[in-house]
Amino acid sequence: MKDNFSKDSHLYAKYRPTYPSALFTYIFSLLETKDQAWDCATGNGQVATQLAKEFQIVEATDISVSQLEQAPKLAHIHYSIQPAEQTKFEKDQFDLITVAQAIHWFDFEKFYAEVNRTLKPNGILAVIGYGLLSISLEIDHIIHHFYNDVIGDYWDEERKYIEENYETIPFSFEEITTPKFEITYEWTAEDLLNYLNTWSAVKHYEKEKNESPLLLIQHHLKETWEAKKRKVTFPVLLRLGKKKSFSA
């Protein structure tokens, strides 16, 4: 698994989108029991915090020490540095395994083997994410130009899975059909720029050129945005599945 997010981890905690409560209410409604959950690649603990509202124990893992330092310290959450593909957890330990905006960085085959080992027979794997935001025709045009033409060459190859709404990731589970969810905010232009500054391609660009690509669009963006808040919408990506039965 790549670690693109240790640098400026405080920005991720502050500016990355949070998932709607309705999403978790729906996922929780599908579970038979809520004893233990594993939030894999927890980052700043955003999803783990939601799981802790329902589960007795939440195991939250990541490979980034600096990301975990930004996570809320709650009694029900146990944080640990562990890769997604090889953990110290017990067989059939979890009712729910979540991985949010991260599975595209994993070795799918090894991670799924670990999911099948640690998930209870009737447990659920929830693969969560969010796609490219939308605001208005004019502003979306600026963002798409920035995304494709300014930093397009700096995206990791794995980004394609998000562009394809996680529909093309391998998914060897008994899939559950899900409703649509979205994330909405009222943002200023500065809020948007702070969020764009968390993109991994922006960090790759900065590393190579020693300057921020946001300088190329911020004036036009602020001028088009005007001095007000605008509605920002992210589509939620969601794949839910149970272990496949291999019995005859």
C-alpha positions as CSV (number, residue, x, y, z in Angstrom):
1,M,0.0,0.0,0.0
2,K,1.3,3.5,-0.9
3,D,1.6,6.2,1.7
4,N,0.7,9.4,0.0
5,F,-0.9,11.0,3.0
6,S,1.5,11.3,5.9
7,K,2.8,14.7,4.7
8,D,0.4,17.5,5.8
9,S,-1.8,15.0,7.7
10,H,-3.4,17.9,9.6
11,L,-4.9,19.2,6.4
12,Y,-6.6,15.8,5.7
13,A,-8.2,15.8,9.2
14,K,-9.5,19.4,8.7
15,Y,-10.5,19.5,5.0
16,R,-11.4,16.0,3.8
17,P,-15.1,15.4,3.3
18,T,-17.0,13.4,6.0
19,Y,-19.6,10.8,5.1
20,P,-23.3,11.4,5.9
21,S,-24.9,9.7,9.0
22,A,-27.5,8.1,6.7
23,L,-24.8,6.0,5.1
24,F,-23.8,4.5,8.4
25,T,-27.4,4.0,9.6
26,Y,-28.0,2.0,6.4
27,I,-24.9,-0.1,6.8
28,F,-25.6,-0.8,10.5
29,S,-29.2,-1.9,9.6
30,L,-27.7,-4.8,7.6
31,L,-25.7,-6.3,10.5
32,E,-26.7,-9.2,12.7
33,T,-24.4,-8.2,15.5
34,K,-22.3,-5.1,16.4
35,D,-19.5,-6.5,18.6
36,Q,-16.3,-5.6,16.7
37,A,-15.5,-3.6,13.6
38,W,-12.3,-3.0,11.7
39,D,-11.8,0.4,10.0
40,C,-8.9,-0.3,7.6
41,A,-6.7,2.6,6.5
42,T,-8.5,4.7,9.0
43,G,-6.4,7.8,8.3
44,N,-7.6,10.5,10.8
45,G,-10.2,8.1,12.3
46,Q,-13.2,9.8,10.5
47,V,-15.1,6.5,9.9
48,A,-13.8,4.8,13.1
49,T,-15.5,7.6,15.1
50,Q,-18.8,6.8,13.5
51,L,-18.4,3.1,14.1
52,A,-17.6,3.7,17.8
53,K,-21.1,5.0,18.2
54,E,-22.5,1.5,17.6
55,F,-19.7,-1.1,18.2
56,Q,-18.3,-2.3,21.5
57,I,-14.8,-2.4,20.0
58,V,-13.4,-0.7,16.9
59,E,-10.0,-1.7,15.6
60,A,-8.6,1.2,13.4
61,T,-5.4,0.5,11.4
62,D,-3.2,2.6,9.1
63,I,0.4,2.7,7.9
64,S,0.8,6.4,8.6
65,V,1.8,7.4,12.1
66,S,1.2,11.1,11.4
67,Q,-2.4,10.4,10.2
68,L,-3.2,8.4,13.4
69,E,-1.8,11.3,15.5
70,Q,-4.7,13.4,14.1
71,A,-7.4,10.8,15.0
72,P,-9.7,11.3,18.0
73,K,-8.8,9.2,21.0
74,L,-12.0,7.4,22.1
75,A,-12.4,4.6,24.6
76,H,-13.9,2.2,22.1
77,I,-11.3,2.7,19.4
78,H,-8.0,0.8,19.3
79,Y,-5.5,2.4,16.9
80,S,-2.6,0.4,15.5
81,I,0.0,0.6,12.7
82,Q,-0.8,-2.4,10.5
83,P,-0.9,-2.8,6.7
84,A,-4.3,-3.7,5.2
85,E,-3.0,-7.0,3.7
86,Q,-1.5,-8.5,6.9
87,T,-2.8,-8.0,10.4
88,K,-2.6,-9.6,13.8
89,F,-6.4,-9.9,14.1
90,E,-8.1,-13.2,14.9
91,K,-10.1,-15.4,12.5
92,D,-13.8,-14.5,12.3
93,Q,-13.3,-11.5,14.5
94,F,-15.3,-8.7,12.9
95,D,-19.0,-8.0,12.2
96,L,-18.1,-5.2,9.9
97,I,-14.9,-4.2,8.0
98,T,-14.8,-0.7,6.4
99,V,-12.3,0.9,4.1
100,A,-12.9,4.4,3.0
101,Q,-11.2,6.2,0.1
102,A,-8.3,3.8,0.3
103,I,-8.9,0.4,-1.3
104,H,-7.5,1.5,-4.6
105,W,-4.1,1.6,-3.0
106,F,-4.3,-2.0,-1.8
107,D,-3.1,-5.3,-3.1
108,F,-6.7,-6.5,-3.7
109,E,-6.0,-10.2,-3.6
110,K,-4.1,-10.1,-0.3
111,F,-6.5,-7.6,1.3
112,Y,-9.5,-9.7,0.4
113,A,-7.8,-12.8,1.8
114,E,-7.4,-10.9,5.1
115,V,-11.0,-9.8,4.9
116,N,-12.2,-13.3,4.4
117,R,-10.0,-14.5,7.3
118,T,-11.1,-11.9,9.8
119,L,-14.7,-11.3,8.9
120,K,-17.4,-13.3,10.7
121,P,-19.4,-15.7,8.4
122,N,-22.3,-13.2,8.2
123,G,-20.2,-10.1,8.5
124,I,-20.1,-7.3,5.9
125,L,-17.3,-5.6,4.0
126,A,-18.1,-1.9,3.2
127,V,-15.9,-0.3,0.5
128,I,-16.6,3.5,0.7
129,G,-15.4,6.5,-1.2
130,Y,-16.4,9.7,-2.9
131,G,-16.0,10.9,-6.5
132,L,-15.2,14.2,-8.0
133,L,-17.2,17.1,-6.6
134,S,-19.7,19.3,-8.5
135,I,-20.7,22.9,-7.8
136,S,-21.8,24.8,-10.9
137,L,-21.2,24.6,-14.6
138,E,-18.5,27.4,-14.6
139,I,-16.7,26.2,-11.5
140,D,-16.9,22.6,-12.5
141,H,-15.2,23.5,-15.7
142,I,-12.3,25.1,-13.8
143,I,-12.0,22.1,-11.5
144,H,-12.1,19.6,-14.4
145,H,-9.4,21.7,-16.3
146,F,-7.2,21.6,-13.1
147,Y,-7.9,17.9,-12.5
148,N,-7.2,16.8,-16.1
149,D,-4.9,19.3,-17.7
150,V,-2.9,20.9,-14.9
151,I,-2.3,17.9,-12.5
152,G,-3.5,15.1,-14.8
153,D,-0.1,13.6,-15.3
154,Y,0.6,13.6,-11.5
155,W,-2.3,11.3,-10.5
156,D,-1.2,7.8,-9.4
157,E,-2.4,5.0,-11.7
158,E,-4.8,3.8,-9.0
159,R,-6.9,7.0,-9.2
160,K,-8.7,5.3,-12.2
161,Y,-10.7,3.2,-9.8
162,I,-12.2,6.3,-8.2
163,E,-12.9,7.8,-11.7
164,E,-14.7,4.5,-12.4
165,N,-16.8,4.9,-9.2
166,Y,-15.2,1.7,-7.7
167,E,-17.3,-0.3,-10.2
168,T,-14.1,-1.8,-11.8
169,I,-12.3,-2.9,-8.6
170,P,-12.2,-6.7,-8.1
171,F,-15.0,-7.6,-5.7
172,S,-15.1,-11.3,-4.8
173,F,-18.0,-11.1,-2.4
174,E,-21.7,-11.7,-2.3
175,E,-22.7,-8.2,-3.3
176,I,-25.5,-6.2,-1.7
177,T,-27.4,-3.7,-3.8
178,T,-27.2,-0.2,-2.2
179,P,-29.1,3.1,-2.4
180,K,-27.3,6.3,-3.5
181,F,-25.8,8.7,-1.0
182,E,-24.1,12.0,-1.4
183,I,-22.0,14.4,0.7
184,T,-23.0,18.1,0.6
185,Y,-21.4,21.2,2.0
186,E,-21.8,25.0,1.9
187,W,-18.2,26.1,1.1
188,T,-16.3,29.3,0.3
189,A,-13.7,29.4,-2.4
190,E,-11.1,29.2,0.3
191,D,-12.7,26.0,1.6
192,L,-12.5,24.4,-1.8
193,L,-8.9,25.4,-2.3
194,N,-8.0,23.9,1.1
195,Y,-9.7,20.7,0.0
196,L,-7.9,20.6,-3.4
197,N,-4.6,21.1,-1.5
198,T,-5.1,17.6,0.0
199,W,-5.2,15.8,-3.4
200,S,-2.3,13.4,-3.9
201,A,-1.6,14.7,-7.4
202,V,-1.2,18.2,-6.0
203,K,1.5,16.9,-3.6
204,H,3.2,15.1,-6.4
205,Y,3.2,18.3,-8.5
206,E,4.6,20.3,-5.6
207,K,7.4,17.8,-5.0
208,E,8.5,17.9,-8.7
209,K,8.1,21.7,-9.4
210,N,8.6,23.1,-5.9
211,E,5.4,25.2,-6.2
212,S,1.7,24.7,-5.8
213,P,-0.4,24.1,-8.9
214,L,-3.2,25.9,-7.1
215,L,-1.5,29.2,-7.9
216,L,-2.5,28.6,-11.5
217,I,-6.3,28.6,-10.8
218,Q,-6.9,30.3,-7.5
219,H,-7.5,33.8,-8.9
220,H,-9.9,32.6,-11.6
221,L,-11.6,30.3,-9.1
222,K,-12.2,33.0,-6.5
223,E,-13.3,35.5,-9.1
224,T,-15.9,33.0,-10.5
225,W,-17.0,31.9,-7.1
226,E,-17.6,35.4,-5.7
227,A,-17.7,36.3,-2.0
228,K,-20.3,33.8,-0.9
229,K,-20.9,30.2,0.1
230,R,-21.9,27.7,-2.6
231,K,-23.3,24.2,-2.4
232,V,-20.7,21.5,-3.0
233,T,-21.8,17.9,-3.7
234,F,-19.7,14.7,-3.7
235,P,-21.2,11.4,-4.9
236,V,-20.6,8.6,-2.4
237,L,-19.1,5.4,-3.8
238,L,-20.3,2.3,-2.1
239,R,-19.8,-1.5,-2.5
240,L,-21.1,-3.8,0.2
241,G,-20.6,-7.6,0.3
242,K,-20.6,-10.7,2.4
243,K,-18.3,-13.7,2.3
244,K,-19.3,-16.1,-0.5
245,S,-20.3,-19.5,0.7
246,F,-18.1,-22.2,-0.7
247,S,-20.2,-25.1,0.7
248,A,-21.6,-27.6,-1.8
